[in-house]
Amino acid sequence: MSENSVRLTVEKLVYGGYGLARENNKVFLVRYSAPKEFVEAEILEEKRDYTEAQVKKVIIPSPHRREAPCPYFGSCGGCQLQHLDYETQVSQKNDILRETLSRIGRIANPPLQDPIRSDLEFGYRVRVQFKVKNQKVGFFRLGEKELVEIEECPLAHPRINALIPHLKEVAQRIRELQEIHVFYSPKEDKFLVRFITPIETDRSLLEKVKDDFLPKDVVGVGDYSRLRLILTKRYWIGTEYLFVDAGGFTYRVSGDSFFQVNYSLWDRFIQEVVKGVSFRKAVDLHCGVGFFTLPLAKVGNFIEGSDSNPSAVNDATYNAKVNQVDNAVFVKADAYRHLKSRGGEVLDLVLLDPPRSGLGDKERDLLLQNKPERIIYVSCNPSTLARDLKVFLKGGYTLERVRLIDMFPQTYHIESVSVLRVDR
Ligand SMILES: C[S@@+](CC[C@H](N)C(=O)[O-])C[C@H]1O[C@@H](n2cnc3c(N)ncnc32)[C@H](O)[C@@H]1O
């Protein structure tokens, strides 16, 4: 054993996909390890509260360990859990959700229901963001800007994988290409592609790329810049949106609008949010293109959807019309501003589906002032969910149920639906 190695027994997985181990009063977070196994781990970095390490040799393996199906697993930073069988991935995520709600949310016995497994363990993603560096296409290593070039990604829909050789061609032609975002519609069998570069790509070059190097089913391409997390469109060529079917509705989704990535769970996700719901007036504060708003409109009197992204709101408004939903309206608004403008109204239901950062302090305060009878909280981050739930419970709400829905197999990401109720 080298000086930089340590032998550890892994207790359990924690959020981020790491195995937690303790040795000599030190906490280790071990990449690519499994609960209950004994490993030799290489120390990567000593941090203030813990040491980051990576499995070098598995001495006593977990019975749930498997050969990762993807050849890039361990070098590509996209997946953290491929070395575990799928059942274990889901049960570990459920344990992490329970533990986070107890520890951060101070919820003694979170009312967790049986997790919803993904119908597809692989090939489920219809949106993929590829990185490009030195004209090579792939993904970044975990926590690094170093590119791992790939031929295919087992998480991506097979039609997206079939597009990769074409994207590699394009990467040879567009100078300083940084990212390629692909959105695929299984309904239409068509693609939209966004190219992100630091300097504008000549429009005639992008037209040529679209016509000569991409298949005809790439119906729209866009030229974008990125400043930190903010993408800005410079121009677009061709069709700007695709249609997809989910939960009995048809949704128009523009290249700039959010849409859930795991198509095998679209119907199930909608069912989980809508089940048992009825209302006179509801608000969907992060409505996107109306993914939950339209199905909710069918079970209530009137719903207002809002989103800070104008592209999503335009799509949602259009979607209400084509699906003949006439009791839903949409406004472009920040969640806080929207809640503030509805200050005195009696709301029966508020649906929340915020980004990973969860809700802001002021948003939580306004919700507690308004006190909708029911809050449905769709979350992609158990830590911010637990923080926010703690405030709602203190404010008089009861947590009726929480359910994991595994939208992101092979990765550490934890999506869930929580339902809260208060007596008014
Ligand atoms: C996780 S997506 C969910 C969208 C939709 N519920 C769905 O399932 O398709 C989050 C949405 O919140 C929007 N958003 C982010 N920050 C926001 C804010 N402060 N106020 C309102 N909407 C916001 C984004 O534009 C995005 O459409």
The ligand as a MOL file (V3000), in Angstrom:
LIG
                    3D

  0  0  0     0  0            999 V3000
M  V30 BEGIN CTAB
M  V30 COUNTS 27 29 0 0 0
M  V30 BEGIN ATOM
M  V30 1 C -36.6410 22.5730 -12.7950 0
M  V30 2 S -37.3880 23.6230 -13.9850 0 CHG=1
M  V30 3 C -39.0540 23.0890 -13.8710 0
M  V30 4 C -39.9960 23.5590 -14.9330 0
M  V30 5 C -41.3470 22.8230 -14.9930 0
M  V30 6 N -41.9710 22.6810 -13.7150 0
M  V30 7 C -41.1710 21.4580 -15.6420 0
M  V30 8 O -41.2830 20.4510 -14.9350 0
M  V30 9 O -40.9300 21.3980 -16.8440 0 CHG=-1
M  V30 10 C -37.3400 25.1310 -13.1430 0
M  V30 11 C -37.9640 26.3110 -13.8490 0
M  V30 12 O -37.8800 27.4420 -12.9740 0
M  V30 13 C -37.5760 28.5890 -13.7160 0
M  V30 14 N -36.9590 29.5140 -12.7580 0
M  V30 15 C -35.7050 29.5240 -12.2740 0
M  V30 16 N -35.5740 30.4940 -11.3390 0
M  V30 17 C -36.7830 31.0960 -11.2220 0
M  V30 18 C -37.2910 32.1440 -10.4060 0
M  V30 19 N -36.5240 32.7800 -9.5240 0
M  V30 20 N -38.5750 32.4940 -10.5610 0
M  V30 21 C -39.3750 31.8620 -11.4610 0
M  V30 22 N -38.9530 30.8550 -12.2490 0
M  V30 23 C -37.6700 30.4710 -12.1250 0
M  V30 24 C -36.7050 28.1230 -14.8490 0
M  V30 25 O -36.8040 29.0010 -15.9600 0
M  V30 26 C -37.2960 26.7280 -15.1510 0
M  V30 27 O -38.2600 26.7820 -16.1740 0
M  V30 END ATOM
M  V30 BEGIN BOND
M  V30 1 1 1 2
M  V30 2 1 2 3
M  V30 3 1 2 10
M  V30 4 1 3 4
M  V30 5 1 4 5
M  V30 6 1 5 6
M  V30 7 1 5 7
M  V30 8 2 7 8
M  V30 9 1 7 9
M  V30 10 1 10 11
M  V30 11 1 11 12
M  V30 12 1 11 26
M  V30 13 1 12 13
M  V30 14 1 13 14
M  V30 15 1 13 24
M  V30 16 1 14 15
M  V30 17 1 14 23
M  V30 18 2 15 16
M  V30 19 1 16 17
M  V30 20 1 17 18
M  V30 21 2 17 23
M  V30 22 1 18 19
M  V30 23 2 18 20
M  V30 24 1 20 21
M  V30 25 2 21 22
M  V30 26 1 22 23
M  V30 27 1 24 25
M  V30 28 1 24 26
M  V30 29 1 26 27
M  V30 END BOND
M  V30 END CTAB
M  END
